[in-house]
C-alpha cells in the first residue's frame, strides 16, 4: 500500500517542478522577445517616418524645380513668338492701310499714314515698339530714338562687331522675305554690359521697307521669374507645407520670410541653417537636419529640409517638415509594451495554477486507474492502426476495464465495416467526379491550392491535371473575379444569403478569358473558410452570342439615327445658307454706305452673327455629306501655322506654346479635312479658355514609328467625365443654353457637329483620336495618323523579295490624286517590282488606255474626276475581259458597303481602304495576281 503513495508523491513533486520551470522559462522568453520586438518597432517607426518625410519634401522640391526648368526652356521661344507676332501685326496694319488708300492717296501720303500708325504703337510699358528702314539702310521709324529717323545706319555695329542693318536686310531679301535677327546690344538697366536681343523683320514690298520689332531676352526672363515666384507661392501640401525660393545670398523670394535675408538664423547647435541649405543645393541637392528656432510664439522644433539649386538664376528652392510628431507615437509604443509585459506576467501566474491543477488530476488518474492494464490497452491501440485484433477479456483484471475491453472490441468491428463502406463510397464519388458532363474542382483554402479536378475542367481551361493541381488558385481567375469572390466570402461570414451561382472570368492556359458560371459548396471550420467544392459550366459562347446580338441591334439603331440626322442637317444647311447669303450681302452693302456710328455697330453685329451662322451650316454640311478624302502630301506643321494665322484675332490674349518636331515626315491626307479638324479643335480650346485668367494653348507635333501625332492642349474649363463619351455625338454641345456650370462666356455658342466631323475626318484617314480632360484643369486631344512613305524602305523591299512576288508586270494605275499616283507609280516601277505602269487620271483616260493595251492588273480608285467613276471603269473592263485582276483603292462609305457583294460575285476583285501603306499595297497586288494564276 505504501508503494503507490511513494510513486504518487514522486510524480506530484516532479510535475509541480516541471510546471514552474516551464512557465518561468516561457515568461522570460516572452518578455525578452516583446522588449526586442518593441525596440525594433520603435526604431523602424522613427526611420520609416523620417524616410517618408524626406521622400515627400524631396518630391515637392523636384516638382517645383522641374517647373522652373520648364519655364526657363520657354524663354527664347516666347521671345521669338512675340516678336514674330508683333511684326505680323505691323505688316498687316501697313498692308491694310496701303490697300485702303492706294486709290485715293499718293505713295508718299500713304507712307506718312503708315509711319504715324506704327510710330504710335507701343507695349510692355513703352519698351516694345516698331522700327522700319528702307532697303538702303535709312532709318524710317524709331519710336525709341526718333533722332535717328532719316539717318542711314547701315554701318552701325553691335557690341560684337555685327553689322545689324546688314543682317536685317539679308533676312528681308531671303526667299521667305522675313526672318529672325539675333545680336547683342546695350541696355540702360545693365550699364557696360552687352545683352542678347532678338528681332523679327519682314519685307514690305509696296514701300521697299523692312518692318520689324525686337525684344531683350532678359526682359522676358525677368517676366518668367516673376511668374515662377507667383506659382511657387501657391504650392501647398499636407496640412501646412509650402515651398520657398531664395537667392544664393540668402534673400527670401517667397514664403513667410519673403523679402528678408535669413543667413543670420542659427539653430541651437550652432548650425547656420540657410548656409547649409545653399551648400547642399549647389552640390546637386540634399537634406539638412536642424532644430528650428521658435518663431511667432512657437517652441523650437526638430526639422528636415531639402533644397536644390537653379544655377542659371543663382537661386535655391526648398521645403521643410517637422519630425517631432513621431516622438509621441514612440511614447505610446513604450506604454503599450509596458502594459503587454504586465499582462504576460498575470497570464503566466494563471497558467501556472492551471498546470498545477492539471498535474494533480493527471497524477491521481495515472496512479489509481491505469496501474496494471495500461500496457495491454496501449498494445491494442497500436495494433488497431493496422489490424483489428480484439482484446483478450480474460486477461483484464478489473470490472471497469472489462467494459472498456468490450467497447474496444466493438469499435474494432465497427471500424472494419466503416472502412469497407468508405471504400465503396469513395469509388462511387470518384466515378461521378470524373464522368460528370461539367467542370468540377476542389480547393483547400488553408493550403491555398487545388486538391482535385476532373477532365472537363482541364479541357476548357487548357491545363493538364498536374498543371492544374500545382497552380495558385488566384492565378486562374481575373482580378475582377477575385474581387467578386472576396465580397462573396465577406457576405458568407456575415451570415448573409448568397446567390446559388456566380459568373466568373477564368484565364485559360492560352491567356484567354473564359466566362463560366459556378455553383460552390463551402466547407467551414467555425468562422474559418477551410475549403470548397465547385461545379463550373463554360458559358463563353453563350455570352459572346448575346453580346453580338446587343451590339448588332445598337449599331443598326445608331446607323438609322445618323442617316435621318444627316438628311435633315443637309436640307437645313442648304436652305439656311440661302437665307444667310441674302442677309450677309445686304448687310455688307449697308455697311459701305453707313455714316452713323450707332447704325454701323448694329450692322457689324448682324454681319458677325451671319458669319457665325455660316460656320454652323459649314459643320452641318460637312456632317451631312459622305465626302471621300482628296489626299495630298503636305507638312502638318505648315498646316497648323496656316490655321493659327487665320485664327490670329481669336487667339489674342492667349499664350500659345508650340512644340514642333522638325523631323515629322510629310502627311498624305485631305488638306481641307485636316484644316477643318484643326480649326474645330483650336476653336473649342479658345472657347474653353474664355473664363480662364491665364489662358494657354500648347500645340505639339511629333512622329513615332509609322504614325504622325499632333496634340492640342489647353488649361481651360475641361469636360466632365460623364460627357467624354458623348462629345462626338452629332448635335451634342455643352455651350450656350447647355452650359449649366457657367464654364463659358454668354456669347459663346456651340453647333454640336464640330467634334462629330473631326472624329469622322480622322477615322476616314485610318487615324485615332483620344481625349484626356479634367474639369478646372484643361483638355488634351491627341490625334495619330498613319505615315505613307513615298517609296518602299530597304527592309520592305527585302521582305517583298523574300515572299511570293510577281515582277515586271504591265499595270494600269487609275488614280486622279497626283500625290497618291506618284507614290504608287514609284513603288511599282522601282525594285523589286520593276513593273511597267500607265497612269490614268480620269475614268475616260482609263477606258482609252485599256482598249489599246493588254494589262496584267488594274489598280482602280472608286472616286474619279469627270463623269465616270471606278465602278463605270470596272463594268467596261468586264465586258471584254472577265479575268484581269482589279484592285479597288477607296475609302468611300457607299463603295465599302457594296464591295463585299462584288467580291462574292467576282473572284478576281479585291479591295484596300485609303490610305494604305506601300507594303500593304504591294502585298495585295501580289496576292491578287497569285490567286488569278492559280484559278
TORPAGU-894087 format. One line per 4 residues: number of its first residue (from 1); their letters; for each residue x, y, z of C-alpha. Coordinates in steps of 0.05 Angstrom, whole numbers. Layout:
NUM> A> X:Y:Z  ... .
# end
This chain:
1> XXXX> 0:0:0  58:47:14  89:37:-55  33:72:-93 .
5> XXXX> 37:130:-45  112:139:-59  100:138:-134  45:190:-128 .
9> XXXX> 90:235:-87  146:230:-136  100:244:-195  68:302:-158 .
13> XXXX> 134:336:-140  162:324:-210  102:352:-245  99:414:-200 .
17> XXXX> 173:428:-210  168:419:-285  108:465:-290  144:520:-251 .
21> XXXX> 206:514:-294  167:514:-360  124:573:-341  183:615:-315 .
25> XXXX> 223:600:-378  164:618:-423  153:683:-385  227:701:-391 .
29> XXXX> 228:686:-466  162:723:-479  183:786:-442  251:788:-475 .
33> XXXX> 221:777:-543  169:832:-531  223:882:-509  267:866:-570 .
37> XXXX> 207:870:-617  184:936:-586  253:967:-594  256:943:-666 .
41> XXXX> 187:973:-679  207:1039:-647  270:1044:-690  230:1024:-751 .
45> XXXX> 175:1075:-736  226:1132:-728  266:1113:-791  204:1099:-833 .
49> XXXX> 173:1166:-813  237:1205:-828  246:1169:-895  174:1182:-915 .
53> XXXX> 180:1256:-896  246:1262:-935  215:1230:-996  154:1275:-991 .
57> XXXX> 193:1341:-986  242:1319:-1039  184:1304:-1087  154:1373:-1074 .
61> XXXX> 220:1407:-1088  232:1365:-1150  164:1385:-1178  179:1459:-1166 .
65> XXXX> 249:1454:-1196  222:1416:-1257  170:1471:-1266  225:1526:-1263 .
69> XXXX> 269:1489:-1313  210:1480:-1360  194:1555:-1356  268:1571:-1369 .
73> XXXX> 267:1529:-1432  210:1572:-1459  244:1640:-1452  274:1647:-1522 .
77> XXXX> 215:1611:-1555  167:1661:-1523  210:1720:-1544  213:1694:-1616 .
81> XXXX> 138:1681:-1617  123:1750:-1591  168:1790:-1637  144:1750:-1697 .
85> XXXX> 71:1760:-1678  82:1835:-1667  117:1842:-1734  60:1805:-1769 .
89> XXXX> 11:1853:-1736  52:1913:-1761  57:1883:-1831  -18:1870:-1832 .
93> XXXX> -32:1942:-1809  14:1971:-1863  -17:1926:-1917  -87:1944:-1895 .
97> XXXX> -72:2019:-1896  -37:2014:-1964  -96:1976:-1996  -145:2024:-1963 .
101> XXXX> -112:2088:-1991  -75:2066:-2053  -131:2090:-2099  -143:2157:-2063 .
105> XXXX> -74:2180:-2039  -3:2186:-2065  51:2137:-2044  84:2190:-2001 .
109> XXXX> 18:2204:-1965  6:2131:-1953  76:2123:-1925  61:2181:-1877 .
113> XXXX> -3:2146:-1854  34:2080:-1843  91:2117:-1807  43:2151:-1759 .
117> XXXX> 4:2087:-1746  65:2045:-1730  100:2101:-1692  40:2107:-1645 .
121> XXXX> 43:2033:-1626  78:2011:-1563  72:1956:-1510  106:1929:-1447 .
125> XXXX> 104:1998:-1415  135:2031:-1475  192:1980:-1481  162:1949:-1543 .
129> XXXX> 158:1989:-1607  163:1981:-1683  221:2002:-1728  225:2007:-1804 .
133> XXXX> 282:2020:-1853  287:2023:-1927  329:1971:-1964  388:2021:-1967 .
137> XXXX> 394:2023:-1891  359:2090:-1876  321:2091:-1810  247:2110:-1824 .
141> XXXX> 210:2093:-1759  243:2091:-1690  199:2110:-1631  255:2098:-1580 .
145> XXXX> 306:2141:-1617  267:2188:-1662  330:2229:-1677  355:2170:-1720 .
149> XXXX> 297:2176:-1769  323:2196:-1837  394:2173:-1818  430:2117:-1854 .
153> XXXX> 450:2065:-1802  479:2013:-1849  547:2015:-1814  522:2011:-1741 .
157> XXXX> 552:1951:-1705  531:1915:-1641  580:1902:-1584  609:1841:-1620 .
161> XXXX> 621:1877:-1686  559:1852:-1723  530:1900:-1774  458:1897:-1750 .
165> XXXX> 427:1932:-1811  461:1885:-1859  434:1825:-1821  364:1855:-1823 .
169> XXXX> 366:1870:-1898  394:1800:-1912  334:1769:-1876  286:1813:-1916 .
173> XXXX> 320:1791:-1981  316:1717:-1964  267:1671:-2001  217:1678:-1945 .
177> XXXX> 227:1755:-1944  227:1751:-1867  268:1723:-1811  298:1729:-1741 .
181> XXXX> 359:1771:-1724  399:1759:-1661  452:1807:-1635  480:1839:-1571 .
185> XXXX> 461:1909:-1551  468:1957:-1493  410:1961:-1444  403:2021:-1396 .
189> XXXX> 389:1976:-1336  455:1939:-1348  507:1994:-1359  571:1970:-1392 .
193> XXXX> 542:1901:-1407  521:1872:-1474  453:1839:-1470  426:1790:-1523 .
197> XXXX> 368:1815:-1564  323:1781:-1616  285:1817:-1672  239:1793:-1727 .
201> XXXX> 234:1831:-1792  191:1826:-1854  198:1858:-1922  142:1905:-1943 .
205> XXXX> 144:1905:-2018  97:1964:-2034  145:2013:-1999  210:1973:-2006 .
209> XXXX> 214:1975:-1930  236:1928:-1876  187:1927:-1817  203:1895:-1750 .
213> XXXX> 210:1897:-1675  257:1868:-1623  260:1847:-1550  315:1834:-1499 .
217> XXXX> 319:1762:-1475  330:1787:-1405  263:1824:-1404  226:1760:-1418 .
221> XXXX> 269:1724:-1367  250:1774:-1312  177:1765:-1330  183:1689:-1324 .
225> XXXX> 220:1696:-1258  161:1735:-1231  112:1683:-1257  154:1628:-1226 .
229> XXXX> 154:1661:-1157  79:1671:-1160  70:1598:-1178  116:1574:-1122 .
233> XXXX> 78:1616:-1071  15:1579:-1090  44:1509:-1077  15:1477:-1014 .
237> XXXX> 17:1405:-989  -3:1368:-926  -34:1408:-871  14:1468:-873 .
241> XXXX> 70:1451:-921  96:1502:-970  155:1511:-1019  203:1570:-1013 .
245> XXXX> 254:1602:-1060  314:1646:-1044  378:1672:-1074  448:1646:-1061 .
249> XXXX> 458:1709:-1019  402:1686:-971  348:1735:-994  279:1702:-989 .
253> XXXX> 238:1707:-1053  176:1671:-1027  148:1641:-963  134:1672:-894 .
257> XXXX> 201:1710:-895  194:1738:-965  239:1800:-974  284:1783:-914 .
261> XXXX> 355:1756:-912  355:1693:-869  430:1677:-867  435:1701:-796 .
265> XXXX> 390:1645:-769  428:1593:-726  397:1532:-692  410:1510:-621 .
269> XXXX> 472:1470:-643  504:1530:-678  485:1506:-748  476:1563:-798 .
273> XXXX> 413:1534:-829  409:1577:-893  484:1569:-908  477:1493:-902 .
277> XXXX> 416:1493:-948  453:1535:-1000  513:1489:-996  471:1425:-1005 .
281> XXXX> 431:1457:-1062  493:1479:-1101  524:1410:-1093  466:1378:-1130 .
285> XXXX> 412:1378:-1077  409:1350:-1006  377:1346:-938  394:1388:-875 .
289> XXXX> 371:1366:-805  367:1420:-751  329:1448:-693  289:1506:-718 .
293> XXXX> 285:1567:-671  217:1586:-646  181:1637:-689  117:1676:-672 .
297> XXXX> 109:1644:-604  121:1573:-628  171:1528:-590  235:1503:-624 .
301> XXXX> 223:1441:-666  266:1387:-699  261:1394:-775  288:1366:-840 .
305> XXXX> 294:1410:-902  312:1393:-974  337:1442:-1026  361:1443:-1099 .
309> XXXX> 395:1497:-1139  375:1536:-1201  445:1554:-1222  428:1600:-1280 .
313> XXXX> 389:1648:-1234  432:1635:-1171  370:1612:-1134  355:1553:-1090 .
317> XXXX> 287:1522:-1079  268:1481:-1018  218:1460:-966  219:1430:-896 .
321> XXXX> 179:1389:-848  177:1378:-772  195:1308:-746  174:1318:-673 .
325> XXXX> 106:1284:-686  138:1215:-688  162:1221:-615  90:1220:-590 .
329> XXXX> 78:1155:-627  142:1125:-596  120:1144:-525  53:1109:-537 .
333> XXXX> 90:1047:-563  132:1043:-499  70:1048:-455  38:994:-497 .
337> XXXX> 99:948:-486  96:960:-411  22:941:-409  37:879:-451 .
341> XXXX> 92:855:-403  46:865:-343  -9:825:-378  41:769:-394 .
345> XXXX> 61:763:-320  -12:759:-298  -28:707:-351  33:666:-332 .
349> XXXX> 11:663:-260  -57:638:-282  -26:587:-329  19:561:-272 .
353> XXXX> -42:550:-228  -78:513:-283  -17:469:-296  -12:451:-222 .
357> XXXX> -85:431:-220  -80:390:-284  -17:356:-257  -52:336:-193 .
361> XXXX> -112:307:-231  -66:272:-280  -23:240:-226  -84:215:-188 .
365> XXXX> -114:187:-252  -50:151:-271  -37:122:-202  -108:97:-188 .
369> XXXX> -139:77:-256  -84:54:-303  -35:19:-260  -35:-53:-286 .
373> XXXX> -74:-54:-351  -42:6:-387  7:-34:-429  -50:-81:-452 .
377> XXXX> -91:-24:-479  -31:11:-510  -14:-51:-548  -86:-58:-570 .
381> XXXX> -88:13:-598  -21:3:-633  -49:-59:-668  -113:-22:-685 .
385> XXXX> -75:26:-730  -62:-31:-780  -107:-90:-760  -169:-103:-718 .
389> XXXX> -147:-157:-667  -194:-158:-605  -171:-154:-532  -169:-219:-493 .
393> XXXX> -222:-202:-440  -199:-259:-393  -133:-223:-382  -168:-160:-357 .
397> XXXX> -165:-158:-281  -218:-105:-262  -291:-99:-280  -282:-27:-302 .
401> XXXX> -232:-49:-355  -278:-107:-374  -329:-57:-400  -274:-18:-435 .
405> XXXX> -249:-81:-469  -319:-98:-494  -326:-28:-523  -257:-31:-554 .
409> XXXX> -273:-97:-589  -339:-70:-615  -302:-8:-641  -253:-51:-678 .
413> XXXX> -310:-89:-712  -347:-24:-730  -283:4:-758  -277:-55:-805 .
417> XXXX> -348:-44:-831  -337:32:-837  -273:24:-877  -308:-23:-925 .
421> XXXX> -367:25:-934  -318:84:-942  -281:49:-998  -346:36:-1035 .
425> XXXX> -368:109:-1025  -301:136:-1050  -305:92:-1111  -375:118:-1129 .
429> XXXX> -354:191:-1116  -292:185:-1160  -334:156:-1217  -385:213:-1213 .
433> XXXX> -329:265:-1206  -291:242:-1267  -350:228:-1313  -394:288:-1297 .
437> XXXX> -413:329:-1360  -388:394:-1328  -324:420:-1295  -312:403:-1222 .
441> XXXX> -255:420:-1176  -239:421:-1101  -197:474:-1066  -162:476:-999 .
445> XXXX> -162:549:-975  -116:533:-916  -60:508:-962  -80:555:-1018 .
449> XXXX> -81:501:-1072  -127:457:-1114  -133:385:-1087  -177:354:-1141 .
453> XXXX> -200:368:-1212  -237:329:-1266  -224:321:-1340  -278:370:-1364 .
457> XXXX> -247:426:-1322  -179:411:-1352  -208:411:-1423  -238:481:-1425 .
461> XXXX> -182:512:-1382  -127:481:-1425  -86:456:-1366  -67:385:-1352 .
465> XXXX> -87:354:-1285  -16:360:-1257  -11:433:-1280  -79:450:-1250 .
469> XXXX> -63:419:-1182  5:455:-1178  -26:525:-1192  -40:580:-1143 .
473> XXXX> -117:587:-1147  -110:663:-1152  -73:655:-1219  -133:620:-1251 .
477> XXXX> -181:680:-1245  -182:753:-1267  -174:809:-1217  -247:829:-1223 .
481> XXXX> -268:757:-1208  -223:753:-1147  -253:818:-1121  -322:787:-1131 .
485> XXXX> -300:725:-1091  -275:768:-1033  -342:804:-1030  -378:737:-1031 .
489> XXXX> -334:709:-974  -349:771:-931  -424:760:-942  -415:687:-923 .
493> XXXX> -382:703:-856  -435:756:-841  -488:703:-849  -519:738:-909 .
497> XXXX> -556:697:-961  -515:682:-1024  -538:671:-1094  -536:598:-1116 .
501> XXXX> -490:614:-1175  -439:667:-1194  -407:685:-1261  -331:689:-1264 .
505> XXXX> -275:701:-1314  -226:643:-1317  -157:653:-1350  -141:594:-1395 .
509> XXXX> -72:567:-1408  -70:607:-1473  -85:672:-1435  -157:678:-1460 .
513> XXXX> -214:697:-1414  -267:642:-1409  -334:661:-1379  -361:608:-1331 .
517> XXXX> -420:602:-1284  -403:569:-1217  -441:535:-1161  -399:528:-1097 .
521> XXXX> -407:485:-1034  -364:518:-979  -331:478:-923  -327:518:-858 .
525> XXXX> -288:505:-794  -322:552:-744  -311:622:-770  -256:598:-817 .
529> XXXX> -264:580:-891  -230:513:-899  -247:492:-969  -298:488:-1026 .
533> XXXX> -326:441:-1079  -342:478:-1143  -383:459:-1205  -368:503:-1266 .
537> XXXX> -402:510:-1335  -367:543:-1394  -415:598:-1420  -365:637:-1462 .
541> XXXX> -400:622:-1528  -468:639:-1499  -443:706:-1473  -410:722:-1540 .
545> XXXX> -474:709:-1578  -513:753:-1530  -462:809:-1536  -460:805:-1613 .
549> XXXX> -536:808:-1615  -538:870:-1570  -482:904:-1609  -516:890:-1676 .
553> XXXX> -581:920:-1651  -544:981:-1624  -505:992:-1689  -568:985:-1731 .
557> XXXX> -605:1036:-1689  -546:1084:-1690  -539:1079:-1765  -613:1092:-1775 .
561> XXXX> -610:1153:-1730  -547:1182:-1764  -578:1174:-1833  -640:1212:-1812 .
565> XXXX> -599:1266:-1777  -553:1273:-1838  -612:1283:-1885  -645:1335:-1841 .
569> XXXX> -578:1371:-1829  -561:1375:-1903  -630:1402:-1921  -630:1453:-1865 .
573> XXXX> -559:1476:-1882  -577:1487:-1955  -639:1529:-1940  -605:1567:-1884 .
577> XXXX> -545:1584:-1927  -591:1617:-1978  -622:1660:-1923  -554:1678:-1894 .
581> XXXX> -527:1697:-1962  -582:1748:-1972  -573:1777:-1902  -497:1779:-1907 .
585> XXXX> -496:1812:-1976  -545:1867:-1958  -511:1879:-1891  -444:1889:-1925 .
589> XXXX> -476:1938:-1975  -507:1978:-1918  -440:1980:-1881  -407:2013:-1941 .
593> XXXX> -458:2069:-1943  -468:2076:-1868  -443:2141:-1836  -475:2137:-1767 .
597> XXXX> -432:2103:-1715  -491:2071:-1677  -522:2044:-1741  -454:2017:-1763 .
601> XXXX> -445:1980:-1698  -512:1946:-1705  -497:1926:-1777  -430:1897:-1756 .
605> XXXX> -466:1857:-1702  -513:1829:-1755  -454:1812:-1801  -417:1777:-1744 .
609> XXXX> -478:1735:-1727  -487:1715:-1800  -414:1694:-1803  -427:1651:-1741 .
613> XXXX> -488:1622:-1775  -446:1607:-1836  -397:1567:-1792  -456:1529:-1764 .
617> XXXX> -481:1510:-1834  -410:1492:-1855  -407:1440:-1799  -478:1416:-1816 .
621> XXXX> -460:1407:-1890  -395:1371:-1871  -434:1325:-1826  -489:1311:-1878 .
625> XXXX> -441:1297:-1937  -407:1230:-1946  -343:1260:-1973  -283:1218:-1991 .
629> XXXX> -215:1249:-1974  -177:1281:-2032  -107:1266:-2009  -42:1305:-2019 .
633> XXXX> 26:1306:-1986  37:1366:-1940  72:1384:-1875  27:1384:-1814 .
637> XXXX> 67:1440:-1782  55:1486:-1841  -19:1469:-1840  -21:1487:-1765 .
641> XXXX> 16:1552:-1779  -37:1570:-1832  -95:1555:-1785  -63:1596:-1729 .
645> XXXX> -52:1655:-1777  -125:1651:-1798  -147:1650:-1725  -97:1702:-1701 .
649> XXXX> -151:1750:-1677  -187:1696:-1638  -121:1677:-1604  -107:1747:-1578 .
653> XXXX> -93:1746:-1503  -78:1671:-1503  -8:1645:-1491  8:1599:-1550 .
657> XXXX> 63:1548:-1539  90:1507:-1598  130:1444:-1591  143:1420:-1662 .
661> XXXX> 188:1364:-1683  226:1386:-1745  234:1313:-1768  159:1299:-1777 .
665> XXXX> 151:1268:-1847  101:1294:-1899  29:1274:-1885  -14:1243:-1940 .
669> XXXX> -85:1268:-1925  -141:1313:-1948  -114:1384:-1931  -184:1413:-1926 .
673> XXXX> -208:1359:-1877  -146:1365:-1834  -152:1441:-1835  -226:1437:-1816 .
677> XXXX> -209:1389:-1759  -154:1435:-1733  -200:1496:-1735  -253:1459:-1696 .
681> XXXX> -204:1434:-1643  -168:1501:-1634  -235:1538:-1633  -260:1492:-1579 .
685> XXXX> -197:1506:-1538  -207:1581:-1547  -279:1575:-1523  -257:1533:-1463 .
689> XXXX> -208:1589:-1443  -260:1645:-1443  -265:1646:-1367  -191:1630:-1351 .
693> XXXX> -147:1684:-1321  -82:1660:-1353  -104:1622:-1416  -54:1578:-1451 .
697> XXXX> -56:1531:-1512  0:1481:-1525  7:1451:-1594  55:1393:-1603 .
701> XXXX> 74:1353:-1664  119:1292:-1670  126:1225:-1704  137:1156:-1675 .
705> XXXX> 141:1091:-1713  93:1092:-1772  49:1148:-1745  47:1224:-1742 .
709> XXXX> 20:1254:-1678  -6:1323:-1662  -35:1345:-1595  -75:1406:-1576 .
713> XXXX> -78:1421:-1502  -109:1478:-1462  -116:1498:-1389  -190:1514:-1397 .
717> XXXX> -254:1493:-1363  -247:1419:-1382  -301:1367:-1397  -338:1329:-1342 .
721> XXXX> -321:1255:-1343  -393:1236:-1354  -394:1273:-1421  -328:1248:-1450 .
725> XXXX> -362:1192:-1489  -415:1239:-1517  -373:1295:-1547  -370:1261:-1615 .
729> XXXX> -446:1252:-1620  -480:1297:-1671  -515:1359:-1642  -482:1348:-1573 .
733> XXXX> -454:1411:-1540  -440:1438:-1471  -441:1510:-1493  -496:1562:-1496 .
737> XXXX> -561:1541:-1463  -530:1474:-1441  -474:1508:-1402  -504:1495:-1334 .
741> XXXX> -436:1501:-1299  -422:1572:-1325  -356:1549:-1357  -364:1593:-1420 .
745> XXXX> -379:1665:-1433  -451:1681:-1450  -437:1698:-1523  -403:1631:-1538 .
749> XXXX> -449:1581:-1572  -437:1511:-1600  -463:1477:-1663  -456:1406:-1636 .
753> XXXX> -428:1380:-1702  -355:1403:-1698  -327:1343:-1659  -371:1294:-1698 .
757> XXXX> -337:1319:-1762  -268:1317:-1731  -276:1244:-1710  -303:1225:-1778 .
761> XXXX> -246:1260:-1814  -193:1225:-1771  -225:1157:-1779  -232:1167:-1855 .
765> XXXX> -156:1174:-1855  -149:1110:-1813  -126:1152:-1754  -143:1152:-1680 .
769> XXXX> -167:1210:-1636  -165:1207:-1560  -181:1257:-1505  -159:1269:-1433 .
773> XXXX> -196:1322:-1393  -207:1344:-1322  -256:1399:-1302  -219:1462:-1280 .
777> XXXX> -152:1435:-1304  -158:1430:-1380  -166:1385:-1440  -117:1349:-1487 .
781> XXXX> -135:1319:-1554  -84:1272:-1586  -91:1252:-1659  -48:1200:-1694 .
785> XXXX> -48:1190:-1770  -11:1136:-1809  53:1155:-1847  50:1138:-1921 .
789> XXXX> 122:1137:-1947  137:1160:-2017  175:1096:-2033  189:1028:-2004 .
793> XXXX> 241:1023:-1949  301:977:-1956  270:930:-1904  203:928:-1941 .
797> XXXX> 238:914:-2007  275:856:-1975  212:827:-1944  174:831:-2011 .
801> XXXX> 233:799:-2047  234:741:-1999  159:729:-2005  115:709:-2064 .
805> XXXX> 125:767:-2112  107:780:-2185  159:822:-2221  159:861:-2286 .
809> XXXX> 84:864:-2297  44:913:-2340  -4:952:-2295  -57:1005:-2308 .
813> XXXX> -58:1054:-2250  -125:1093:-2246  -119:1150:-2195  -137:1223:-2201 .
817> XXXX> -99:1247:-2139  -29:1263:-2163  7:1254:-2096  -22:1184:-2088 .
821> XXXX> -9:1163:-2160  63:1188:-2156  77:1144:-2095  42:1083:-2126 .
825> XXXX> 80:1093:-2192  146:1097:-2154  138:1033:-2113  112:994:-2174 .
829> XXXX> 166:1015:-2223  226:1011:-2176  258:948:-2148  239:895:-2131 .
833> XXXX> 174:902:-2172  204:934:-2235  136:937:-2269  114:979:-2327 .
837> XXXX> 58:1027:-2307  9:1071:-2345  -26:1126:-2305  -98:1148:-2319 .
841> XXXX> -122:1209:-2281  -196:1202:-2301  -245:1147:-2319  -246:1166:-2393 .
845> XXXX> -169:1162:-2399  -172:1094:-2364  -221:1067:-2416  -179:1092:-2474 .
849> XXXX> -115:1061:-2446  -149:995:-2430  -178:990:-2501  -108:1000:-2531 .
853> XXXX> -65:956:-2486  -65:888:-2451  -52:895:-2376  -34:843:-2323 .
857> XXXX> -71:882:-2268  -114:944:-2258  -105:988:-2195  -171:1027:-2193 .
861> XXXX> -195:1085:-2150  -271:1088:-2139  -280:1164:-2137  -252:1196:-2201 .
865> XXXX> -256:1265:-2232  -302:1272:-2291  -368:1237:-2306  -343:1165:-2298 .
869> XXXX> -326:1133:-2230  -287:1070:-2214  -349:1025:-2220  -362:1051:-2290 .
873> XXXX> -290:1032:-2309  -298:963:-2277  -361:947:-2317  -327:970:-2382 .
877> XXXX> -267:924:-2368  -310:864:-2352  -347:870:-2418  -284:847:-2455 .
881> XXXX> -241:815:-2401  -271:775:-2343  -206:752:-2311  -157:810:-2308 .
885> XXXX> -145:824:-2233  -174:890:-2208  -153:920:-2142  -201:975:-2118 .
889> XXXX> -169:1030:-2075  -222:1071:-2038  -247:1094:-1970  -316:1115:-1995 .
893> XXXX> -371:1090:-1948  -421:1076:-2004  -369:1034:-2040  -348:997:-1977 .
897> XXXX> -420:974:-1967  -423:944:-2037  -353:915:-2045  -368:852:-2003 .
901> XXXX> -424:831:-2051  -380:847:-2112  -322:804:-2085  -370:745:-2076 .
905> XXXX> -391:750:-2149  -322:765:-2179  -263:724:-2152  -213:768:-2190 .
909> XXXX> -230:831:-2149  -200:854:-2083  -202:919:-2044  -158:964:-2000 .
913> XXXX> -183:1024:-1960  -149:1092:-1966  -99:1110:-1941  -58:1046:-1946 .
917> XXXX> 15:1031:-1931  61:1018:-1991  78:947:-1966  4:932:-1957 .
921> XXXX> -9:957:-2028  45:913:-2059  25:852:-2018  -48:859:-2040 .
925> XXXX> -26:863:-2114  17:801:-2105  -39:761:-2071  -89:781:-2125 .
929> XXXX> -40:761:-2181  -24:695:-2146  -99:680:-2139  -113:695:-2212 .
933> XXX> -56:649:-2235  -79:591:-2191  -151:592:-2215 .
# end
